[in-house]
């Protein structure tokens, strides 16, 4: 029965990922004002020729593979982001249900928050902007989840306090020292929200993993000459990857680290 639930959860995640793609591509954020707008009306269509997609072209991942990554009308390449977001959404849905269950309130909150983080990940990757509205929703949901866990005695208030202090305070110091040259205020806001969500000490694990992964990817891009030292690289995707890794395996990593002492 559990295997069936896991399979269904992955498929459900693929379908939700298809919707997340719509949000990512249609969400508009003005860099100067931060004003956000989105138009979810109308059917999906080819970004090149404008052809409205038929049902068989909207099946997550399989349509992309069947069409060989090209529009059935103009034959132009379809962004790899479509199947990638769908797969990541399916994987995250499966892992969240596998580790935390779905038949509980915590599981529902974790799933919704996970989908928001996926949108932030790919949006910042594409446009180097972290939408404030998504971070605000993420922050509110994380606070509500913390309150629920506090009332149940699942966490301590100090876990929340240190999570916020480390999560946002670390980037706040970097922004103030560098005068926004190394980090932006969007990273500070996301850091505070992640601190509320991850709590202490998992937020530390998330940050360590984010910086390690970020350093490795940056070195690879430099080696391939895809980036120069002066080029800006969005850091939110690394933070979110670190957060997901810490969410699922953070306690194991902490215990492994402490055993070294």
Protein Blocks (a to p, Z undefined) as FASTA:
>chain_A
ZZmmmmmmmmmmmmmmmmmmmmmmmpccdfklopacddfehcdddfklopacdfklmggh
klmmmnnopafklopacdfklmmmmmmmmmmmmmmmmmnojabfklmmmmmmmmmmmmmm
mmmmmnopacfklmmmmmmmmmmmmmmmmmnopacfklmmmmmmmmmmmmmmmmmmnnom
lbcfklmmmmmmmmmmnopaklmmmmmmmmmmmmmmmmmmmmnopacfklccdfklmmmm
mmmmmmmmmmmmmmmmmmmZZ
